[in-house]
Amino acid sequence: MARPRKDAEGPCARARLVEAFWELLDQGTDADLSVGAVTRIAGCNRGTFYYHFKDIDELQRTAIGQLLLDDGALVDELWHAALAGDVAHLLDQGDTLSLHRLVIAMESGSAHLVDRTVRRGVLDRWKRAVLPDGGELSPDACFAIQFMVSGIMSMVVAMGYSNEGMGPVRTVELGSCARAYLLDVASATADAVAAAQHMDRADLIARLR
């Protein structure tokens, strides 16, 4: 397929298609998430869409992958929320737009894809910290990390973001017991990974900060 003509100004067609995906997702479950709807919002034709993406599923994977993995910021924020012992830390310190998109992606039926992508991102983050010279995390370390990630993701969705606007909606306020539990989970995860990888816990925490 011939390469589409490059736009003179503004975001490239690929970026506009990704933004159109998020705009449609933000409209809720009744949105028409189709090639036609995406290209209409992006201001390009179907040929341009199919030059960049095989289908809607590939666009979805690309959009969610960019959201979570491109700079690693959101993945790091999820971990630091656990270290802070409070998911509300995300609402106060995190990127509001990214968190909003994270939640609407999960609520739109993409929870499995989001969860898989977050797990991969967090595991990669830990692997780089624990094994800077290369190698693989042990199965026990992977289990502990992924268990922690599942809990944090559940709490992010419970805290909630409105589908109307970008402001946080604190549907759940974590009490002191819940915050202490989250902090315990983060601490236990660090203990488990340090033990599984035969390394000093303090050194592990220092590498992750």
C-alpha positions in Angstrom: 0.0 0.0 0.0 1.3 3.4 -0.9 2.4 5.7 2.0 -0.3 8.3 2.7 0.6 11.9 2.0 2.2 13.5 5.1 0.2 16.3 6.7 1.7 19.7 6.5 0.9 20.7 10.0 -0.4 19.1 13.2 -0.2 15.5 14.5 0.5 12.8 12.0 -2.4 10.5 10.9 -1.3 7.7 13.1 -1.3 9.9 16.2 -4.7 11.3 15.2 -6.1 7.7 14.8 -4.9 6.8 18.3 -6.5 10.0 19.8 -9.7 9.2 17.9 -9.7 5.8 19.6 -9.5 7.4 23.0 -12.2 10.0 22.1 -14.6 7.2 21.1 -13.8 5.2 24.2 -14.5 8.2 26.3 -18.1 8.3 24.9 -18.9 5.1 26.8 -20.1 1.6 25.9 -22.6 2.9 23.3 -19.8 4.4 21.2 -19.4 3.0 17.6 -15.8 1.7 17.9 -15.4 1.1 14.2 -12.9 2.0 11.4 -15.4 4.4 10.0 -16.0 6.2 13.3 -12.3 6.4 14.0 -11.3 7.8 10.6 -14.2 10.3 10.8 -12.9 11.7 14.0 -9.2 11.5 12.9 -10.0 13.3 9.7 -8.5 10.7 7.4 -9.7 7.9 5.1 -9.9 4.2 5.5 -6.9 3.7 3.3 -4.8 5.7 5.8 -6.2 3.7 8.6 -5.2 0.4 7.0 -1.8 1.7 6.2 -1.1 2.1 9.9 -3.2 -0.6 11.5 -4.5 -4.0 10.4 -7.8 -3.6 12.2 -9.4 -2.0 15.3 -7.9 -4.6 17.6 -4.4 -3.5 16.5 -5.3 0.1 17.0 -6.5 -0.8 20.5 -3.3 -2.7 21.4 -1.2 0.2 20.1 -3.2 2.9 22.0 -3.0 0.9 25.3 0.6 0.0 24.8 1.6 3.7 24.2 -0.4 4.7 27.2 1.3 2.3 29.6 4.7 1.6 28.1 6.0 4.4 25.9 7.7 6.3 28.7 7.0 4.0 31.6 5.7 6.8 33.7 2.3 5.3 34.5 3.8 1.9 35.3 6.2 3.7 37.8 3.3 5.6 39.3 1.4 2.4 40.0 4.5 1.1 41.9 5.0 4.3 43.8 1.4 4.2 44.8 2.0 0.9 46.5 5.2 2.3 48.2 3.1 5.2 49.4 0.6 2.8 50.9 -2.3 4.6 49.2 -3.8 4.4 45.7 -5.1 8.0 46.3 -1.4 9.0 45.8 -2.2 8.4 42.1 -5.1 10.8 42.1 -3.0 13.5 43.7 0.3 13.0 41.9 -0.4 11.0 38.8 -1.1 12.0 35.2 -4.9 12.6 35.3 -5.5 12.0 31.6 -3.5 8.8 31.6 -5.3 7.5 34.6 -8.6 8.4 33.2 -7.8 6.5 30.0 -6.5 3.5 32.0 -9.9 3.2 33.7 -12.1 3.8 30.7 -10.0 1.2 28.8 -10.7 -1.4 31.5 -14.4 -0.4 31.7 -14.8 -0.7 28.0 -14.0 -4.4 27.9 -10.2 -4.1 27.5 -9.4 -5.1 31.1 -7.6 -8.2 30.1 -5.4 -6.3 27.6 -4.7 -3.5 30.1 -3.9 -6.0 32.8 -1.5 -8.0 30.5 0.2 -4.8 29.4 0.6 -3.4 32.9 2.0 -6.7 34.1 4.5 -6.8 31.3 5.5 -3.2 32.0 5.9 -3.7 35.7 7.8 -7.0 35.3 10.2 -5.3 32.8 10.6 -2.4 35.2 11.5 -4.8 38.1 13.7 -6.9 35.8 15.8 -3.9 34.7 16.2 -2.9 38.4 17.0 -6.3 39.8 19.0 -7.6 36.8 20.7 -4.6 35.2 23.1 -6.9 33.4 20.4 -9.1 31.9 18.7 -12.3 32.8 15.2 -13.4 33.9 13.4 -13.0 37.1 12.6 -16.3 39.0 9.1 -17.7 38.8 8.6 -16.9 42.5 9.6 -13.3 42.0 7.3 -13.0 38.9 4.4 -14.4 40.9 4.8 -11.9 43.8 5.1 -8.9 41.4 2.0 -9.9 39.4 0.0 -10.6 42.5 0.8 -7.0 43.7 -0.1 -5.5 40.3 -3.5 -7.2 40.3 -4.4 -5.7 43.6 -3.2 -2.2 42.7 -5.2 -2.3 39.4 -8.3 -3.4 41.2 -8.0 -0.4 43.6 -7.4 2.0 40.8 -10.7 1.0 39.2 -12.4 1.1 42.6 -11.2 4.7 43.1 -12.6 5.5 39.7 -12.4 8.2 37.2 -15.5 9.8 35.7 -16.4 9.2 32.1 -17.5 12.8 32.0 -14.5 15.0 32.0 -11.0 14.2 33.3 -11.5 14.9 37.0 -11.1 12.1 39.6 -14.1 10.7 41.3 -13.1 9.2 44.6 -15.8 6.5 44.8 -13.7 4.8 47.4 -11.7 6.5 50.1 -9.1 4.2 51.5 -9.2 4.1 55.3 -6.1 3.6 57.5 -6.5 -0.2 57.5 -6.7 -0.4 53.7 -3.7 1.9 53.3 -1.7 -0.1 55.8 -2.7 -3.3 53.9 -1.5 -1.9 50.6 1.8 -0.9 52.2 2.1 -4.3 53.6 1.5 -5.9 50.2 4.3 -3.7 48.7 6.6 -4.6 51.5 5.8 -8.3 51.2 6.4 -8.1 47.5 9.8 -6.6 48.0 10.7 -9.2 50.6 9.5 -12.0 48.3 11.4 -10.7 45.3 14.6 -10.1 47.3 14.5 -13.6 48.7 13.7 -15.2 45.4 16.6 -13.3 43.7 19.0 -13.7 46.6 19.6 -10.0 47.0 19.5 -7.5 49.8 16.1 -6.0 50.3 17.3 -2.5 51.0 19.3 -2.6 47.7 16.2 -3.7 45.8 14.1 -0.9 47.2 16.8 1.7 46.4 17.0 0.4 42.8 13.2 0.7 42.4 12.9 4.3 43.7 
